Amino acid sequence: MPESTPGRGSGGNVIAALASLVIPGLGQLAQGRVLSALLLVSVSGILWVLSFGLLGWVGHVIACLDAALWRGPR
């Protein structure tokens, strides 16, 4: 029986990953993962402030990868 939840690499995950690359946590919100979104936007904000913007992009990349590789509820 085919899975009803889109998996890794689905179109929804690609859109969520691109959204998280622009604004960390936005892709997780699109996937319905509110706690993950809050955590990632907080981590990214802390990285931007503490590193004077030098490591802020790391938070964007982490959020992007998290959204892209998410497999959905099990």
PDB file of N, H, CA, C and O in Angstrom:
ATOM      1  N   MET A   1       0.843  -1.177   0.000  1.00  0.00           N
ATOM      2  CA  MET A   1       0.000   0.000   0.000  1.00  0.00           C
ATOM      3  C   MET A   1       0.892   1.245   0.000  1.00  0.00           C
ATOM      4  O   MET A   1       1.810   1.326   0.816  1.00  0.00           O
ATOM      5  N   PRO A   2       0.653   2.210  -0.882  1.00  0.00           N
ATOM      6  CA  PRO A   2       1.483   3.414  -0.930  1.00  0.00           C
ATOM      7  C   PRO A   2       1.278   4.276   0.305  1.00  0.00           C
ATOM      8  O   PRO A   2       0.202   4.316   0.902  1.00  0.00           O
ATOM      9  N   GLU A   3       2.332   4.949   0.655  1.00  0.00           N
ATOM     10  H   GLU A   3       3.206   4.917   0.170  1.00  0.00           H
ATOM     11  CA  GLU A   3       2.319   5.832   1.813  1.00  0.00           C
ATOM     12  C   GLU A   3       1.559   7.107   1.470  1.00  0.00           C
ATOM     13  O   GLU A   3       1.732   7.654   0.381  1.00  0.00           O
ATOM     14  N   SER A   4       0.713   7.591   2.394  1.00  0.00           N
ATOM     15  H   SER A   4       0.573   7.147   3.278  1.00  0.00           H
ATOM     16  CA  SER A   4      -0.059   8.800   2.121  1.00  0.00           C
ATOM     17  C   SER A   4       0.717  10.064   2.468  1.00  0.00           C
ATOM     18  O   SER A   4       0.393  11.144   1.975  1.00  0.00           O
ATOM     19  N   THR A   5       1.733   9.939   3.307  1.00  0.00           N
ATOM     20  H   THR A   5       1.996   9.061   3.707  1.00  0.00           H
ATOM     21  CA  THR A   5       2.530  11.092   3.703  1.00  0.00           C
ATOM     22  C   THR A   5       3.704  11.256   2.754  1.00  0.00           C
ATOM     23  O   THR A   5       4.434  10.297   2.505  1.00  0.00           O
ATOM     24  N   PRO A   6       3.900  12.469   2.215  1.00  0.00           N
ATOM     25  CA  PRO A   6       5.044  12.667   1.327  1.00  0.00           C
ATOM     26  C   PRO A   6       6.352  12.415   2.053  1.00  0.00           C
ATOM     27  O   PRO A   6       6.512  12.797   3.212  1.00  0.00           O
ATOM     28  N   GLY A   7       7.266  11.784   1.380  1.00  0.00           N
ATOM     29  H   GLY A   7       7.135  11.474   0.438  1.00  0.00           H
ATOM     30  CA  GLY A   7       8.547  11.454   1.992  1.00  0.00           C
ATOM     31  C   GLY A   7       9.636  12.409   1.599  1.00  0.00           C
ATOM     32  O   GLY A   7       9.395  13.465   1.014  1.00  0.00           O
ATOM     33  N   ARG A   8      10.835  12.013   1.934  1.00  0.00           N
ATOM     34  H   ARG A   8      11.031  11.156   2.409  1.00  0.00           H
ATOM     35  CA  ARG A   8      12.012  12.819   1.643  1.00  0.00           C
ATOM     36  C   ARG A   8      12.132  13.056   0.145  1.00  0.00           C
ATOM     37  O   ARG A   8      11.974  12.131  -0.652  1.00  0.00           O
ATOM     38  N   GLY A   9      12.409  14.286  -0.230  1.00  0.00           N
ATOM     39  H   GLY A   9      12.537  15.037   0.417  1.00  0.00           H
ATOM     40  CA  GLY A   9      12.568  14.619  -1.643  1.00  0.00           C
ATOM     41  C   GLY A   9      11.268  14.939  -2.350  1.00  0.00           C
ATOM     42  O   GLY A   9      11.277  15.199  -3.553  1.00  0.00           O
ATOM     43  N   SER A  10      10.136  14.929  -1.632  1.00  0.00           N
ATOM     44  H   SER A  10      10.129  14.718  -0.655  1.00  0.00           H
ATOM     45  CA  SER A  10       8.867  15.251  -2.270  1.00  0.00           C
ATOM     46  C   SER A  10       8.815  16.744  -2.582  1.00  0.00           C
ATOM     47  O   SER A  10       9.622  17.521  -2.073  1.00  0.00           O
ATOM     48  N   GLY A  11       7.873  17.131  -3.410  1.00  0.00           N
ATOM     49  H   GLY A  11       7.217  16.499  -3.824  1.00  0.00           H
ATOM     50  CA  GLY A  11       7.730  18.534  -3.777  1.00  0.00           C
ATOM     51  C   GLY A  11       7.471  19.427  -2.583  1.00  0.00           C
ATOM     52  O   GLY A  11       7.974  20.549  -2.526  1.00  0.00           O
ATOM     53  N   GLY A  12       6.689  18.939  -1.624  1.00  0.00           N
ATOM     54  H   GLY A  12       6.281  18.028  -1.671  1.00  0.00           H
ATOM     55  CA  GLY A  12       6.413  19.717  -0.418  1.00  0.00           C
ATOM     56  C   GLY A  12       7.660  19.965   0.402  1.00  0.00           C
ATOM     57  O   GLY A  12       7.832  21.046   0.966  1.00  0.00           O
ATOM     58  N   ASN A  13       8.532  18.972   0.474  1.00  0.00           N
ATOM     59  H   ASN A  13       8.392  18.094   0.016  1.00  0.00           H
ATOM     60  CA  ASN A  13       9.773  19.141   1.228  1.00  0.00           C
ATOM     61  C   ASN A  13      10.716  20.106   0.535  1.00  0.00           C
ATOM     62  O   ASN A  13      11.447  20.839   1.201  1.00  0.00           O
ATOM     63  N   VAL A  14      10.711  20.120  -0.772  1.00  0.00           N
ATOM     64  H   VAL A  14      10.117  19.525  -1.313  1.00  0.00           H
ATOM     65  CA  VAL A  14      11.569  21.049  -1.512  1.00  0.00           C
ATOM     66  C   VAL A  14      11.112  22.487  -1.266  1.00  0.00           C
ATOM     67  O   VAL A  14      11.935  23.374  -1.042  1.00  0.00           O
ATOM     68  N   ILE A  15       9.811  22.712  -1.307  1.00  0.00           N
ATOM     69  H   ILE A  15       9.142  21.991  -1.489  1.00  0.00           H
ATOM     70  CA  ILE A  15       9.276  24.048  -1.045  1.00  0.00           C
ATOM     71  C   ILE A  15       9.566  24.462   0.392  1.00  0.00           C
ATOM     72  O   ILE A  15       9.954  25.602   0.647  1.00  0.00           O
ATOM     73  N   ALA A  16       9.379  23.531   1.337  1.00  0.00           N
ATOM     74  H   ALA A  16       9.064  22.605   1.130  1.00  0.00           H
ATOM     75  CA  ALA A  16       9.656  23.825   2.744  1.00  0.00           C
ATOM     76  C   ALA A  16      11.136  24.134   2.948  1.00  0.00           C
ATOM     77  O   ALA A  16      11.483  25.028   3.720  1.00  0.00           O
ATOM     78  N   ALA A  17      12.006  23.404   2.265  1.00  0.00           N
ATOM     79  H   ALA A  17      11.724  22.678   1.637  1.00  0.00           H
ATOM     80  CA  ALA A  17      13.446  23.643   2.395  1.00  0.00           C
ATOM     81  C   ALA A  17      13.818  25.020   1.858  1.00  0.00           C
ATOM     82  O   ALA A  17      14.620  25.723   2.472  1.00  0.00           O
ATOM     83  N   LEU A  18      13.255  25.408   0.738  1.00  0.00           N
ATOM     84  H   LEU A  18      12.603  24.836   0.239  1.00  0.00           H
ATOM     85  CA  LEU A  18      13.536  26.731   0.185  1.00  0.00           C
ATOM     86  C   LEU A  18      13.004  27.833   1.095  1.00  0.00           C
ATOM     87  O   LEU A  18      13.643  28.872   1.263  1.00  0.00           O
ATOM     88  N   ALA A  19      11.830  27.600   1.680  1.00  0.00           N
ATOM     89  H   ALA A  19      11.311  26.756   1.544  1.00  0.00           H
ATOM     90  CA  ALA A  19      11.271  28.588   2.616  1.00  0.00           C
ATOM     91  C   ALA A  19      12.163  28.723   3.847  1.00  0.00           C
ATOM     92  O   ALA A  19      12.369  29.830   4.344  1.00  0.00           O
ATOM     93  N   SER A  20      12.693  27.603   4.342  1.00  0.00           N
ATOM     94  H   SER A  20      12.525  26.703   3.938  1.00  0.00           H
ATOM     95  CA  SER A  20      13.567  27.647   5.511  1.00  0.00           C
ATOM     96  C   SER A  20      14.922  28.250   5.192  1.00  0.00           C
ATOM     97  O   SER A  20      15.591  28.768   6.086  1.00  0.00           O
ATOM     98  N   LEU A  21      15.332  28.193   3.959  1.00  0.00           N
ATOM     99  H   LEU A  21      14.789  27.772   3.233  1.00  0.00           H
ATOM    100  CA  LEU A  21      16.589  28.822   3.580  1.00  0.00           C
ATOM    101  C   LEU A  21      16.462  30.341   3.636  1.00  0.00           C
ATOM    102  O   LEU A  21      17.416  31.038   3.980  1.00  0.00           O
ATOM    103  N   VAL A  22      15.276  30.849   3.295  1.00  0.00           N
ATOM    104  H   VAL A  22      14.501  30.282   3.016  1.00  0.00           H
ATOM    105  CA  VAL A  22      15.035  32.285   3.328  1.00  0.00           C
ATOM    106  C   VAL A  22      14.786  32.760   4.761  1.00  0.00           C
ATOM    107  O   VAL A  22      15.417  33.709   5.225  1.00  0.00           O
ATOM    108  N   ILE A  23      13.860  32.089   5.459  1.00  0.00           N
ATOM    109  H   ILE A  23      13.347  31.318   5.082  1.00  0.00           H
ATOM    110  CA  ILE A  23      13.535  32.419   6.853  1.00  0.00           C
ATOM    111  C   ILE A  23      13.558  31.108   7.639  1.00  0.00           C
ATOM    112  O   ILE A  23      12.671  30.274   7.460  1.00  0.00           O
ATOM    113  N   PRO A  24      14.553  30.911   8.503  1.00  0.00           N
ATOM    114  CA  PRO A  24      14.648  29.660   9.254  1.00  0.00           C
ATOM    115  C   PRO A  24      13.364  29.388  10.041  1.00  0.00           C
ATOM    116  O   PRO A  24      12.858  30.262  10.745  1.00  0.00           O
ATOM    117  N   GLY A  25      12.850  28.173   9.913  1.00  0.00           N
ATOM    118  H   GLY A  25      13.261  27.463   9.341  1.00  0.00           H
ATOM    119  CA  GLY A  25      11.642  27.775  10.625  1.00  0.00           C
ATOM    120  C   GLY A  25      10.382  27.883   9.792  1.00  0.00           C
ATOM    121  O   GLY A  25       9.372  27.265  10.127  1.00  0.00           O
ATOM    122  N   LEU A  26      10.413  28.648   8.720  1.00  0.00           N
ATOM    123  H   LEU A  26      11.234  29.150   8.448  1.00  0.00           H
ATOM    124  CA  LEU A  26       9.218  28.817   7.892  1.00  0.00           C
ATOM    125  C   LEU A  26       8.819  27.501   7.218  1.00  0.00           C
ATOM    126  O   LEU A  26       7.633  27.189   7.115  1.00  0.00           O
ATOM    127  N   GLY A  27       9.788  26.748   6.769  1.00  0.00           N
ATOM    128  H   GLY A  27      10.752  27.002   6.852  1.00  0.00           H
ATOM    129  CA  GLY A  27       9.487  25.449   6.156  1.00  0.00           C
ATOM    130  C   GLY A  27       8.916  24.462   7.152  1.00  0.00           C
ATOM    131  O   GLY A  27       8.030  23.675   6.818  1.00  0.00           O
ATOM    132  N   GLN A  28       9.423  24.501   8.383  1.00  0.00           N
ATOM    133  H   GLN A  28      10.143  25.140   8.655  1.00  0.00           H
ATOM    134  CA  GLN A  28       8.902  23.622   9.413  1.00  0.00           C
ATOM    135  C   GLN A  28       7.461  24.006   9.742  1.00  0.00           C
ATOM    136  O   GLN A  28       6.631  23.131   9.987  1.00  0.00           O
ATOM    137  N   LEU A  29       7.157  25.298   9.751  1.00  0.00           N
ATOM    138  H   LEU A  29       7.832  26.009   9.552  1.00  0.00           H
ATOM    139  CA  LEU A  29       5.772  25.732   9.956  1.00  0.00           C
ATOM    140  C   LEU A  29       4.880  25.224   8.830  1.00  0.00           C
ATOM    141  O   LEU A  29       3.750  24.803   9.075  1.00  0.00           O
ATOM    142  N   ALA A  30       5.377  25.261   7.608  1.00  0.00           N
ATOM    143  H   ALA A  30       6.295  25.604   7.408  1.00  0.00           H
ATOM    144  CA  ALA A  30       4.611  24.765   6.467  1.00  0.00           C
ATOM    145  C   ALA A  30       4.349  23.268   6.592  1.00  0.00           C
ATOM    146  O   ALA A  30       3.337  22.769   6.100  1.00  0.00           O
ATOM    147  N   GLN A  31       5.255  22.557   7.245  1.00  0.00           N
ATOM    148  H   GLN A  31       6.077  22.963   7.645  1.00  0.00           H
ATOM    149  CA  GLN A  31       5.084  21.126   7.451  1.00  0.00           C
ATOM    150  C   GLN A  31       4.270  20.816   8.702  1.00  0.00           C
ATOM    151  O   GLN A  31       3.996  19.652   8.993  1.00  0.00           O
ATOM    152  N   GLY A  32       3.882  21.849   9.441  1.00  0.00           N
ATOM    153  H   GLY A  32       4.104  22.795   9.205  1.00  0.00           H
ATOM    154  CA  GLY A  32       3.077  21.658  10.633  1.00  0.00           C
ATOM    155  C   GLY A  32       3.874  21.351  11.885  1.00  0.00           C
ATOM    156  O   GLY A  32       3.316  20.840  12.856  1.00  0.00           O
ATOM    157  N   ARG A  33       5.163  21.650  11.889  1.00  0.00           N
ATOM    158  H   ARG A  33       5.617  22.065  11.100  1.00  0.00           H
ATOM    159  CA  ARG A  33       6.038  21.356  13.028  1.00  0.00           C
ATOM    160  C   ARG A  33       6.385  22.664  13.745  1.00  0.00           C
ATOM    161  O   ARG A  33       7.431  23.265  13.498  1.00  0.00           O
ATOM    162  N   VAL A  34       5.499  23.083  14.624  1.00  0.00           N
ATOM    163  H   VAL A  34       4.650  22.595  14.825  1.00  0.00           H
ATOM    164  CA  VAL A  34       5.624  24.382  15.282  1.00  0.00           C
ATOM    165  C   VAL A  34       6.825  24.424  16.225  1.00  0.00           C
ATOM    166  O   VAL A  34       7.575  25.400  16.218  1.00  0.00           O
ATOM    167  N   LEU A  35       7.020  23.385  17.034  1.00  0.00           N
ATOM    168  H   LEU A  35       6.411  22.592  17.039  1.00  0.00           H
ATOM    169  CA  LEU A  35       8.138  23.391  17.986  1.00  0.00           C
ATOM    170  C   LEU A  35       9.488  23.416  17.274  1.00  0.00           C
ATOM    171  O   LEU A  35      10.405  24.117  17.702  1.00  0.00           O
ATOM    172  N   SER A  36       9.609  22.660  16.200  1.00  0.00           N
ATOM    173  H   SER A  36       8.865  22.090  15.852  1.00  0.00           H
ATOM    174  CA  SER A  36      10.851  22.676  15.418  1.00  0.00           C
ATOM    175  C   SER A  36      11.091  24.060  14.827  1.00  0.00           C
ATOM    176  O   SER A  36      12.222  24.544  14.800  1.00  0.00           O
ATOM    177  N   ALA A  37      10.024  24.690  14.355  1.00  0.00           N
ATOM    178  H   ALA A  37       9.105  24.297  14.377  1.00  0.00           H
ATOM    179  CA  ALA A  37      10.151  26.028  13.776  1.00  0.00           C
ATOM    180  C   ALA A  37      10.638  27.024  14.820  1.00  0.00           C
ATOM    181  O   ALA A  37      11.536  27.821  14.549  1.00  0.00           O
ATOM    182  N   LEU A  38      10.048  26.981  16.012  1.00  0.00           N
ATOM    183  H   LEU A  38       9.318  26.333  16.232  1.00  0.00           H
ATOM    184  CA  LEU A  38      10.469  27.896  17.077  1.00  0.00           C
ATOM    185  C   LEU A  38      11.912  27.653  17.482  1.00  0.00           C
ATOM    186  O   LEU A  38      12.662  28.602  17.708  1.00  0.00           O
ATOM    187  N   LEU A  39      12.302  26.402  17.575  1.00  0.00           N
ATOM    188  H   LEU A  39      11.693  25.631  17.392  1.00  0.00           H
ATOM    189  CA  LEU A  39      13.675  26.069  17.946  1.00  0.00           C
ATOM    190  C   LEU A  39      14.661  26.578  16.890  1.00  0.00           C
ATOM    191  O   LEU A  39      15.677  27.185  17.228  1.00  0.00           O
ATOM    192  N   LEU A  40      14.364  26.336  15.634  1.00  0.00           N
ATOM    193  H   LEU A  40      13.538  25.844  15.359  1.00  0.00           H
ATOM    194  CA  LEU A  40      15.288  26.725  14.570  1.00  0.00           C
ATOM    195  C   LEU A  40      15.381  28.235  14.387  1.00  0.00           C
ATOM    196  O   LEU A  40      16.462  28.757  14.117  1.00  0.00           O
ATOM    197  N   VAL A  41      14.276  28.934  14.530  1.00  0.00           N
ATOM    198  H   VAL A  41      13.397  28.510  14.750  1.00  0.00           H
ATOM    199  CA  VAL A  41      14.348  30.393  14.410  1.00  0.00           C
ATOM    200  C   VAL A  41      15.104  30.975  15.604  1.00  0.00           C
ATOM    201  O   VAL A  41      15.805  31.977  15.462  1.00  0.00           O
ATOM    202  N   SER A  42      14.969  30.357  16.773  1.00  0.00           N
ATOM    203  H   SER A  42      14.399  29.543  16.888  1.00  0.00           H
ATOM    204  CA  SER A  42      15.713  30.819  17.950  1.00  0.00           C
ATOM    205  C   SER A  42      17.209  30.579  17.789  1.00  0.00           C
ATOM    206  O   SER A  42      18.018  31.469  18.050  1.00  0.00           O
ATOM    207  N   VAL A  43      17.571  29.375  17.358  1.00  0.00           N
ATOM    208  H   VAL A  43      16.913  28.652  17.146  1.00  0.00           H
ATOM    209  CA  VAL A  43      18.985  29.050  17.161  1.00  0.00           C
ATOM    210  C   VAL A  43      19.606  29.961  16.111  1.00  0.00           C
ATOM    211  O   VAL A  43      20.714  30.465  16.293  1.00  0.00           O
ATOM    212  N   SER A  44      18.892  30.168  15.023  1.00  0.00           N
ATOM    213  H   SER A  44      17.992  29.758  14.875  1.00  0.00           H
ATOM    214  CA  SER A  44      19.421  31.030  13.968  1.00  0.00           C
ATOM    215  C   SER A  44      19.581  32.463  14.458  1.00  0.00           C
ATOM    216  O   SER A  44      20.583  33.116  14.166  1.00  0.00           O
ATOM    217  N   GLY A  45      18.598  32.951  15.199  1.00  0.00           N
ATOM    218  H   GLY A  45      17.783  32.421  15.436  1.00  0.00           H
ATOM    219  CA  GLY A  45      18.693  34.309  15.736  1.00  0.00           C
ATOM    220  C   GLY A  45      19.863  34.465  16.685  1.00  0.00           C
ATOM    221  O   GLY A  45      20.574  35.469  16.648  1.00  0.00           O
ATOM    222  N   ILE A  46      20.063  33.463  17.542  1.00  0.00           N
ATOM    223  H   ILE A  46      19.485  32.647  17.572  1.00  0.00           H
ATOM    224  CA  ILE A  46      21.196  33.503  18.469  1.00  0.00           C
ATOM    225  C   ILE A  46      22.514  33.498  17.707  1.00  0.00           C
ATOM    226  O   ILE A  46      23.436  34.232  18.063  1.00  0.00           O
ATOM    227  N   LEU A  47      22.612  32.679  16.662  1.00  0.00           N
ATOM    228  H   LEU A  47      21.862  32.083  16.373  1.00  0.00           H
ATOM    229  CA  LEU A  47      23.840  32.636  15.867  1.00  0.00           C
ATOM    230  C   LEU A  47      24.099  33.972  15.172  1.00  0.00           C
ATOM    231  O   LEU A  47      25.247  34.409  15.086  1.00  0.00           O
ATOM    232  N   TRP A  48      23.044  34.627  14.675  1.00  0.00           N
ATOM    233  H   TRP A  48      22.112  34.273  14.745  1.00  0.00           H
ATOM    234  CA  TRP A  48      23.214  35.923  14.015  1.00  0.00           C
ATOM    235  C   TRP A  48      23.735  36.956  14.999  1.00  0.00           C
ATOM    236  O   TRP A  48      24.634  37.733  14.674  1.00  0.00           O
ATOM    237  N   VAL A  49      23.171  36.966  16.209  1.00  0.00           N
ATOM    238  H   VAL A  49      22.442  36.336  16.473  1.00  0.00           H
ATOM    239  CA  VAL A  49      23.534  37.993  17.189  1.00  0.00           C
ATOM    240  C   VAL A  49      24.917  37.747  17.772  1.00  0.00           C
ATOM    241  O   VAL A  49      25.736  38.663  17.838  1.00  0.00           O
ATOM    242  N   LEU A  50      25.180  36.516  18.194  1.00  0.00           N
ATOM    243  H   LEU A  50      24.514  35.772  18.141  1.00  0.00           H
ATOM    244  CA  LEU A  50      26.430  36.230  18.883  1.00  0.00           C
ATOM    245  C   LEU A  50      27.657  36.275  17.973  1.00  0.00           C
ATOM    246  O   LEU A  50      28.764  36.564  18.428  1.00  0.00           O
ATOM    247  N   SER A  51      27.457  35.990  16.697  1.00  0.00           N
ATOM    248  H   SER A  51      26.558  35.756  16.327  1.00  0.00           H
ATOM    249  CA  SER A  51      28.613  35.962  15.792  1.00  0.00           C
ATOM    250  C   SER A  51      28.681  37.211  14.911  1.00  0.00           C
ATOM    251  O   SER A  51      29.454  37.256  13.953  1.00  0.00           O
ATOM    252  N   PHE A  52      27.876  38.221  15.233  1.00  0.00           N
ATOM    253  H   PHE A  52      27.248  38.185  16.011  1.00  0.00           H
ATOM    254  CA  PHE A  52      27.828  39.451  14.436  1.00  0.00           C
ATOM    255  C   PHE A  52      27.512  39.159  12.969  1.00  0.00           C
ATOM    256  O   PHE A  52      28.012  39.846  12.078  1.00  0.00           O
ATOM    257  N   GLY A  53      26.684  38.143  12.716  1.00  0.00           N
ATOM    258  H   GLY A  53      26.278  37.585  13.440  1.00  0.00           H
ATOM    259  CA  GLY A  53      26.249  37.809  11.371  1.00  0.00           C
ATOM    260  C   GLY A  53      27.128  36.819  10.635  1.00  0.00           C
ATOM    261  O   GLY A  53      26.787  36.392   9.532  1.00  0.00           O
ATOM    262  N   LEU A  54      28.244  36.448  11.219  1.00  0.00           N
ATOM    263  H   LEU A  54      28.521  36.795  12.115  1.00  0.00           H
ATOM    264  CA  LEU A  54      29.164  35.561  10.496  1.00  0.00           C
ATOM    265  C   LEU A  54      28.672  34.118  10.454  1.00  0.00           C
ATOM    266  O   LEU A  54      28.865  33.432   9.450  1.00  0.00           O
ATOM    267  N   LEU A  55      28.041  33.649  11.521  1.00  0.00           N
ATOM    268  H   LEU A  55      27.884  34.207  12.337  1.00  0.00           H
ATOM    269  CA  LEU A  55      27.560  32.268  11.554  1.00  0.00           C
ATOM    270  C   LEU A  55      26.048  32.168  11.389  1.00  0.00           C
ATOM    271  O   LEU A  55      25.489  31.077  11.504  1.00  0.00           O
ATOM    272  N   GLY A  56      25.388  33.267  11.127  1.00  0.00           N
ATOM    273  H   GLY A  56      25.842  34.153  11.034  1.00  0.00           H
ATOM    274  CA  GLY A  56      23.935  33.259  10.995  1.00  0.00           C
ATOM    275  C   GLY A  56      23.441  32.355   9.890  1.00  0.00           C
ATOM    276  O   GLY A  56      22.379  31.745  10.009  1.00  0.00           O
ATOM    277  N   TRP A  57      24.200  32.265   8.823  1.00  0.00           N
ATOM    278  H   TRP A  57      25.063  32.761   8.727  1.00  0.00           H
ATOM    279  CA  TRP A  57      23.780  31.424   7.698  1.00  0.00           C
ATOM    280  C   TRP A  57      23.776  29.952   8.043  1.00  0.00           C
ATOM    281  O   TRP A  57      23.089  29.165   7.393  1.00  0.00           O
ATOM    282  N   VAL A  58      24.535  29.566   9.061  1.00  0.00           N
ATOM    283  H   VAL A  58      25.093  30.206   9.590  1.00  0.00           H
ATOM    284  CA  VAL A  58      24.538  28.162   9.487  1.00  0.00           C
ATOM    285  C   VAL A  58      23.140  27.762   9.941  1.00  0.00           C
ATOM    286  O   VAL A  58      22.687  26.655   9.649  1.00  0.00           O
ATOM    287  N   GLY A  59      22.455  28.650  10.652  1.00  0.00           N
ATOM    288  H   GLY A  59      22.822  29.549  10.889  1.00  0.00           H
ATOM    289  CA  GLY A  59      21.082  28.379  11.077  1.00  0.00           C
ATOM    290  C   GLY A  59      20.143  28.201   9.899  1.00  0.00           C
ATOM    291  O   GLY A  59      19.253  27.352   9.941  1.00  0.00           O
ATOM    292  N   HIS A  60      20.325  28.986   8.851  1.00  0.00           N
ATOM    293  H   HIS A  60      21.048  29.676   8.816  1.00  0.00           H
ATOM    294  CA  HIS A  60      19.507  28.855   7.646  1.00  0.00           C
ATOM    295  C   HIS A  60      19.730  27.501   6.982  1.00  0.00           C
ATOM    296  O   HIS A  60      18.777  26.840   6.569  1.00  0.00           O
ATOM    297  N   VAL A  61      20.978  27.099   6.883  1.00  0.00           N
ATOM    298  H   VAL A  61      21.752  27.637   7.219  1.00  0.00           H
ATOM    299  CA  VAL A  61      21.308  25.828   6.230  1.00  0.00           C
ATOM    300  C   VAL A  61      20.781  24.649   7.049  1.00  0.00           C
ATOM    301  O   VAL A  61      20.249  23.694   6.484  1.00  0.00           O
ATOM    302  N   ILE A  62      20.924  24.708   8.364  1.00  0.00           N
ATOM    303  H   ILE A  62      21.357  25.484   8.823  1.00  0.00           H
ATOM    304  CA  ILE A  62      20.410  23.635   9.225  1.00  0.00           C
ATOM    305  C   ILE A  62      18.895  23.521   9.076  1.00  0.00           C
ATOM    306  O   ILE A  62      18.366  22.416   8.959  1.00  0.00           O
ATOM    307  N   ALA A  63      18.196  24.651   9.080  1.00  0.00           N
ATOM    308  H   ALA A  63      18.626  25.549   9.176  1.00  0.00           H
ATOM    309  CA  ALA A  63      16.742  24.640   8.914  1.00  0.00           C
ATOM    310  C   ALA A  63      16.348  24.098   7.545  1.00  0.00           C
ATOM    311  O   ALA A  63      15.376  23.352   7.422  1.00  0.00           O
ATOM    312  N   CYS A  64      17.095  24.470   6.532  1.00  0.00           N
ATOM    313  H   CYS A  64      17.884  25.076   6.631  1.00  0.00           H
ATOM    314  CA  CYS A  64      16.830  23.997   5.175  1.00  0.00           C
ATOM    315  C   CYS A  64      16.986  22.479   5.082  1.00  0.00           C
ATOM    316  O   CYS A  64      16.126  21.794   4.528  1.00  0.00           O
ATOM    317  N   LEU A  65      18.073  21.966   5.621  1.00  0.00           N
ATOM    318  H   LEU A  65      18.772  22.523   6.071  1.00  0.00           H
ATOM    319  CA  LEU A  65      18.311  20.518   5.588  1.00  0.00           C
ATOM    320  C   LEU A  65      17.271  19.763   6.408  1.00  0.00           C
ATOM    321  O   LEU A  65      16.814  18.694   6.005  1.00  0.00           O
ATOM    322  N   ASP A  66      16.899  20.316   7.553  1.00  0.00           N
ATOM    323  H   ASP A  66      17.269  21.185   7.881  1.00  0.00           H
ATOM    324  CA  ASP A  66      15.894  19.668   8.389  1.00  0.00           C
ATOM    325  C   ASP A  66      14.563  19.554   7.653  1.00  0.00           C
ATOM    326  O   ASP A  66      13.908  18.514   7.719  1.00  0.00           O
ATOM    327  N   ALA A  67      14.159  20.604   6.959  1.00  0.00           N
ATOM    328  H   ALA A  67      14.691  21.449   6.905  1.00  0.00           H
ATOM    329  CA  ALA A  67      12.901  20.585   6.207  1.00  0.00           C
ATOM    330  C   ALA A  67      12.987  19.631   5.018  1.00  0.00           C
ATOM    331  O   ALA A  67      12.025  18.923   4.719  1.00  0.00           O
ATOM    332  N   ALA A  68      14.126  19.608   4.343  1.00  0.00           N
ATOM    333  H   ALA A  68      14.908  20.183   4.586  1.00  0.00           H
ATOM    334  CA  ALA A  68      14.273  18.773   3.149  1.00  0.00           C
ATOM    335  C   ALA A  68      14.322  17.284   3.485  1.00  0.00           C
ATOM    336  O   ALA A  68      13.812  16.461   2.725  1.00  0.00           O
ATOM    337  N   LEU A  69      14.927  16.937   4.606  1.00  0.00           N
ATOM    338  H   LEU A  69      15.341  17.606   5.224  1.00  0.00           H
ATOM    339  CA  LEU A  69      15.119  15.530   4.953  1.00  0.00           C
ATOM    340  C   LEU A  69      14.027  14.960   5.848  1.00  0.00           C
ATOM    341  O   LEU A  69      14.092  13.785   6.211  1.00  0.00           O
ATOM    342  N   TRP A  70      13.032  15.750   6.214  1.00  0.00           N
ATOM    343  H   TRP A  70      12.979  16.705   5.919  1.00  0.00           H
ATOM    344  CA  TRP A  70      11.964  15.292   7.089  1.00  0.00           C
ATOM    345  C   TRP A  70      11.123  14.252   6.375  1.00  0.00           C
ATOM    346  O   TRP A  70      10.735  14.452   5.224  1.00  0.00           O
ATOM    347  N   ARG A  71      10.836  13.143   7.046  1.00  0.00           N
ATOM    348  H   ARG A  71      11.151  12.981   7.981  1.00  0.00           H
ATOM    349  CA  ARG A  71      10.068  12.051   6.438  1.00  0.00           C
ATOM    350  C   ARG A  71       8.596  12.045   6.812  1.00  0.00           C
ATOM    351  O   ARG A  71       7.827  11.251   6.269  1.00  0.00           O
ATOM    352  N   GLY A  72       8.195  12.899   7.712  1.00  0.00           N
ATOM    353  H   GLY A  72       8.819  13.544   8.153  1.00  0.00           H
ATOM    354  CA  GLY A  72       6.799  12.946   8.097  1.00  0.00           C
ATOM    355  C   GLY A  72       6.532  12.116   9.332  1.00  0.00           C
ATOM    356  O   GLY A  72       7.421  11.420   9.825  1.00  0.00           O
ATOM    357  N   PRO A  73       5.306  12.186   9.837  1.00  0.00           N
ATOM    358  CA  PRO A  73       4.953  11.420  11.039  1.00  0.00           C
ATOM    359  C   PRO A  73       4.970   9.924  10.745  1.00  0.00           C
ATOM    360  O   PRO A  73       4.628   9.483   9.648  1.00  0.00           O
ATOM    361  N   ARG A  74       5.366   9.178  11.728  1.00  0.00           N
ATOM    362  H   ARG A  74       5.643   9.536  12.619  1.00  0.00           H
ATOM    363  CA  ARG A  74       5.423   7.717  11.529  1.00  0.00           C
ATOM    364  C   ARG A  74       4.280   7.017  12.194  1.00  0.00           C
ATOM    365  O   ARG A  74       4.181   5.792  12.123  1.00  0.00           O
TER     366      ARG A  74
END
